Amino acid sequence: MSKLKRSLTSSLNPMVETKNTTDIKNRTGNLYESIAVIAKRANQINISVKEELHSKLEEFASHTDNLEEVHENKEQIEISRFYERLANPAIQATQEFLDNKIYFRKNDDDLFS
């Protein structure tokens, strides 16, 4: 089991819950900056999960054009269901942010000088 899958299957609730915006804002001092950090992390999670899923499903891909050979594969269905049950990447990223598991840094260059 990959490191990503183990971290995703931890006790994270896949249901959307309201979060206290002051908790999110306190980490960076700016709510919008915090949301930008969360969004970037969610995008990273989404890309890695998508790549992992495609690599696993590639094993089951049939490269023939014959429509008669379409069949169900129980392992493929099980893999797809597992990934469907995972929490949304935005939920995962928000929880990581609130648990201080995301490293980020501010760019000190002032763009509007």
Accessible surface in RSA format (square Angstrom, percent):
REM  Atomic radii and reference values for relative SASA: ProtOr
REM  Chains: A
REM  Algorithm: Lee & Richards
REM  Probe-radius: 1.40
REM  Slices: 20
REM RES _ NUM      All-atoms   Total-Side   Main-Chain    Non-polar    All polar
REM                ABS   REL    ABS   REL    ABS   REL    ABS   REL    ABS   REL
RES MET A   1   151.85  78.6  80.91  53.5  70.94 168.9  84.16  71.6  67.69  89.7
RES SER A   2    47.81  40.4  32.81  43.8  14.99  34.5  43.55  92.7   4.26   6.0
RES LYS A   3   167.80  81.9 162.11  99.5   5.69  13.6 104.83  94.4  62.97  67.1
RES LEU A   4    38.09  21.2  31.92  22.8   6.17  15.5  35.61  25.0   2.48   6.7
RES LYS A   5    29.22  14.3  28.71  17.6   0.51   1.2   3.97   3.6  25.25  26.9
RES ARG A   6   135.50  56.9 126.14  64.3   9.36  22.3  52.49  71.7  83.01  50.3
RES SER A   7    64.52  54.5  45.08  60.2  19.44  44.8  46.93  99.9  17.60  24.7
RES LEU A   8    12.88   7.2   6.74   4.8   6.14  15.4   7.01   4.9   5.87  15.8
RES THR A   9    63.72  45.3  32.63  33.1  31.09  74.1  28.41  38.2  35.31  53.4
RES SER A  10    64.38  54.4  48.39  64.6  15.98  36.8  44.68  95.1  19.70  27.6
RES SER A  11   123.35 104.2  80.22 107.1  43.13  99.4  61.08 130.1  62.28  87.2
RES LEU A  12    42.30  23.6  23.68  16.9  18.62  46.8  27.15  19.1  15.15  40.8
RES ASN A  13    67.77  46.7  58.61  56.6   9.16  22.1  30.42  73.2  37.35  36.1
RES PRO A  14    67.64  49.3  55.08  50.2  12.55  45.6  55.08  45.5  12.55  78.0
RES MET A  15   132.86  68.8 128.91  85.3   3.95   9.4 103.75  88.2  29.11  38.6
RES VAL A  16   127.63  84.0 101.44  91.8  26.20  63.1 101.63  88.3  26.00  70.5
RES GLU A  17    92.81  53.3  76.02  57.5  16.80  40.0  33.02  63.9  59.79  48.8
RES THR A  18   139.89  99.5 113.27 114.8  26.62  63.4  87.07 117.0  52.82  79.8
RES LYS A  19    69.14  33.7  45.61  28.0  23.53  56.0  32.39  29.2  36.74  39.1
RES ASN A  20    85.49  59.0  68.71  66.4  16.78  40.4  25.59  61.6  59.90  57.9
RES THR A  21    75.92  54.0  73.87  74.9   2.06   4.9  47.75  64.1  28.17  42.6
RES THR A  22    72.21  51.4  71.81  72.8   0.41   1.0  63.53  85.3   8.69  13.1
RES ASP A  23    76.04  53.3  66.21  65.9   9.83  23.2  14.48  34.1  61.56  61.4
RES ILE A  24    15.30   8.7  15.30  11.4   0.00   0.0  15.30  11.0   0.00   0.0
RES LYS A  25    93.15  45.4  93.15  57.2   0.00   0.0  38.80  34.9  54.35  57.9
RES ASN A  26   108.89  75.1  81.06  78.3  27.83  67.0  28.67  69.0  80.22  77.5
RES ARG A  27    82.53  34.7  51.79  26.4  30.74  73.2  26.23  35.8  56.30  34.1
RES THR A  28    10.85   7.7   0.00   0.0  10.85  25.9   4.53   6.1   6.32   9.6
RES GLY A  29    54.22  66.9   0.00   N/A  54.22  66.9  29.89  82.0  24.33  54.5
RES ASN A  30    67.58  46.6  63.97  61.8   3.61   8.7  14.81  35.6  52.77  51.0
RES LEU A  31    46.33  25.8  44.35  31.7   1.98   5.0  44.35  31.1   1.98   5.3
RES TYR A  32   170.19  79.5 163.71  93.1   6.48  16.9 118.86  89.3  51.33  63.3
RES GLU A  33    56.72  32.6  50.07  37.9   6.65  15.8  29.66  57.4  27.06  22.1
RES SER A  34     0.00   0.0   0.00   0.0   0.00   0.0   0.00   0.0   0.00   0.0
RES ILE A  35    84.54  48.1  84.41  62.9   0.13   0.3  84.42  60.8   0.12   0.3
RES ALA A  36    45.98  42.3  39.31  60.7   6.67  15.2  45.82  64.5   0.16   0.4
RES VAL A  37    22.02  14.5  19.66  17.8   2.36   5.7  20.87  18.1   1.15   3.1
RES ILE A  38    14.85   8.4  14.85  11.1   0.00   0.0  14.85  10.7   0.00   0.0
RES ALA A  39    56.13  51.6  44.80  69.1  11.33  25.8  50.93  71.7   5.20  13.8
RES LYS A  40   147.85  72.1 143.01  87.7   4.84  11.5  89.68  80.7  58.17  62.0
RES ARG A  41    65.51  27.5  64.08  32.7   1.43   3.4  10.72  14.6  54.79  33.2
RES ALA A  42    13.28  12.2  12.55  19.4   0.73   1.7  12.92  18.2   0.36   1.0
RES ASN A  43    85.00  58.6  79.82  77.1   5.18  12.5  18.23  43.9  66.77  64.5
RES GLN A  44   105.35  58.9  98.00  71.6   7.35  17.5  34.29  73.0  71.06  53.9
RES ILE A  45     1.39   0.8   0.91   0.7   0.48   1.2   1.39   1.0   0.00   0.0
RES ASN A  46    63.73  44.0  63.73  61.6   0.00   0.0   4.05   9.8  59.68  57.7
RES ILE A  47    85.37  48.6  84.94  63.3   0.43   1.0  85.37  61.5   0.00   0.0
RES SER A  48    40.41  34.1  36.56  48.8   3.85   8.9  34.88  74.3   5.53   7.7
RES VAL A  49    22.57  14.9  22.57  20.4   0.00   0.0  22.57  19.6   0.00   0.0
RES LYS A  50   109.63  53.5 106.51  65.4   3.12   7.4  56.29  50.7  53.35  56.8
RES GLU A  51   112.93  64.8 105.36  79.7   7.57  18.0  44.04  85.2  68.88  56.2
RES GLU A  52    29.11  16.7  23.09  17.5   6.03  14.3  22.31  43.2   6.80   5.6
RES LEU A  53    39.49  22.0  39.49  28.3   0.00   0.0  39.49  27.7   0.00   0.0
RES HIS A  54   108.53  59.3 105.15  73.1   3.37   8.6  74.99  77.3  33.53  39.0
RES SER A  55    66.42  56.1  52.22  69.7  14.20  32.7  47.93 102.1  18.49  25.9
RES LYS A  56    50.83  24.8  50.45  31.0   0.38   0.9  36.05  32.5  14.78  15.7
RES LEU A  57    40.67  22.7  37.31  26.7   3.36   8.5  37.59  26.4   3.08   8.3
RES GLU A  58   100.51  57.7  91.75  69.4   8.76  20.9  44.57  86.2  55.94  45.7
RES GLU A  59   137.87  79.2  98.65  74.6  39.21  93.4  44.90  86.9  92.96  75.9
RES PHE A  60    48.68  24.4  21.21  13.1  27.47  71.5  27.11  16.4  21.57  61.7
RES ALA A  61    48.04  44.2  22.49  34.7  25.55  58.1  32.17  45.3  15.87  42.0
RES SER A  62    72.79  61.5  40.59  54.2  32.20  74.2  39.09  83.2  33.70  47.2
RES HIS A  63   151.68  82.9 114.82  79.8  36.86  94.3  86.46  89.1  65.22  75.9
RES THR A  64    82.07  58.4  61.84  62.7  20.23  48.2  66.38  89.2  15.69  23.7
RES ASP A  65   144.33 101.1 114.55 114.0  29.78  70.4  43.66 102.8 100.67 100.4
RES ASN A  66    69.37  47.8  53.91  52.1  15.46  37.2  20.57  49.5  48.80  47.2
RES LEU A  67   155.76  86.7 141.97 101.6  13.79  34.7 142.15  99.8  13.61  36.6
RES GLU A  68   158.65  91.1 123.72  93.6  34.93  83.2  51.99 100.6 106.66  87.1
RES GLU A  69    90.63  52.0  77.97  59.0  12.66  30.2  38.79  75.0  51.84  42.3
RES VAL A  70   121.34  79.8  93.28  84.4  28.06  67.6  98.71  85.8  22.62  61.4
RES HIS A  71   135.68  74.2 108.82  75.6  26.86  68.7  90.33  93.1  45.35  52.8
RES GLU A  72   148.53  85.3 120.92  91.5  27.61  65.7  49.03  94.8  99.50  81.2
RES ASN A  73    41.85  28.9  36.68  35.4   5.18  12.5   7.74  18.6  34.11  33.0
RES LYS A  74   177.47  86.6 170.42 104.6   7.05  16.8 114.53 103.1  62.94  67.0
RES GLU A  75   111.06  63.8 108.89  82.4   2.17   5.2  39.45  76.3  71.61  58.5
RES GLN A  76    61.93  34.6  61.93  45.3   0.00   0.0   6.88  14.6  55.05  41.8
RES ILE A  77    60.86  34.6  58.85  43.8   2.02   4.9  60.86  43.8   0.00   0.0
RES GLU A  78   121.69  69.9 118.10  89.4   3.58   8.5  37.50  72.5  84.18  68.7
RES ILE A  79    37.26  21.2  34.87  26.0   2.39   5.8  37.26  26.8   0.00   0.0
RES SER A  80    34.04  28.8  32.18  42.9   1.86   4.3  22.37  47.6  11.67  16.3
RES ARG A  81   138.99  58.4 138.48  70.6   0.51   1.2  28.49  38.9 110.50  67.0
RES PHE A  82    47.31  23.7  47.31  29.3   0.00   0.0  47.31  28.7   0.00   0.0
RES TYR A  83    23.60  11.0   9.73   5.5  13.87  36.1  10.02   7.5  13.58  16.7
RES GLU A  84   138.29  79.4 104.86  79.3  33.43  79.6  48.54  93.9  89.75  73.3
RES ARG A  85   157.98  66.3 140.37  71.6  17.61  41.9  75.93 103.8  82.05  49.7
RES LEU A  86    28.51  15.9  12.02   8.6  16.49  41.5  14.85  10.4  13.66  36.8
RES ALA A  87     8.19   7.5   1.33   2.1   6.86  15.6   1.78   2.5   6.41  17.0
RES ASN A  88    82.12  56.6  72.71  70.3   9.41  22.7  16.69  40.2  65.43  63.2
RES PRO A  89    33.81  24.6  33.81  30.8   0.00   0.0  33.81  27.9   0.00   0.0
RES ALA A  90    49.51  45.5  48.25  74.5   1.26   2.9  48.52  68.3   0.99   2.6
RES ILE A  91    28.83  16.4  25.11  18.7   3.72   9.0  28.45  20.5   0.38   1.0
RES GLN A  92     5.18   2.9   4.30   3.1   0.88   2.1   3.29   7.0   1.89   1.4
RES ALA A  93     0.00   0.0   0.00   0.0   0.00   0.0   0.00   0.0   0.00   0.0
RES THR A  94    20.00  14.2  20.00  20.3   0.00   0.0   7.66  10.3  12.34  18.6
RES GLN A  95    52.29  29.2  52.29  38.2   0.00   0.0  17.55  37.4  34.74  26.3
RES GLU A  96    35.12  20.2  34.50  26.1   0.62   1.5  15.29  29.6  19.84  16.2
RES PHE A  97     0.80   0.4   0.54   0.3   0.26   0.7   0.54   0.3   0.26   0.8
RES LEU A  98    54.27  30.2  28.26  20.2  26.01  65.4  30.83  21.7  23.43  63.1
RES ASP A  99    67.91  47.6  43.71  43.5  24.20  57.2  16.13  38.0  51.78  51.6
RES ASN A 100   102.01  70.3  77.94  75.3  24.07  58.0  19.55  47.0  82.46  79.7
RES LYS A 101   151.92  74.1 115.98  71.2  35.94  85.6  72.75  65.5  79.18  84.3
RES ILE A 102    16.88   9.6  10.76   8.0   6.12  14.7  14.81  10.7   2.07   5.6
RES TYR A 103   180.83  84.4 151.62  86.3  29.21  76.0 131.28  98.7  49.55  61.1
RES PHE A 104    51.04  25.5  31.72  19.6  19.31  50.3  36.89  22.4  14.15  40.5
RES ARG A 105   194.89  81.8 165.50  84.4  29.39  70.0  52.39  71.6 142.50  86.4
RES LYS A 106   112.89  55.1  91.26  56.0  21.64  51.5  59.74  53.8  53.15  56.6
RES ASN A 107   118.11  81.4  87.39  84.5  30.72  74.0  38.84  93.5  79.27  76.6
RES ASP A 108   136.02  95.3 103.41 102.9  32.61  77.1  40.29  94.8  95.73  95.5
RES ASP A 109   102.85  72.0  87.94  87.5  14.90  35.2  22.48  52.9  80.37  80.2
RES ASP A 110   101.47  71.1  75.86  75.5  25.61  60.6  30.73  72.3  70.74  70.5
RES LEU A 111   146.88  81.8 113.99  81.5  32.89  82.7 117.49  82.5  29.39  79.1
RES PHE A 112   189.15  94.6 156.48  96.9  32.67  85.0 163.10  98.9  26.05  74.6
RES SER A 113   125.66 106.2  51.22  68.4  74.43 171.5  74.91 159.5  50.75  71.1
END  Absolute sums over single chains surface
CHAIN  1 A     9081.6       7498.1       1583.5       4898.8       4182.8
END  Absolute sums over all chains
TOTAL          9081.6       7498.1       1583.5       4898.8       4182.8
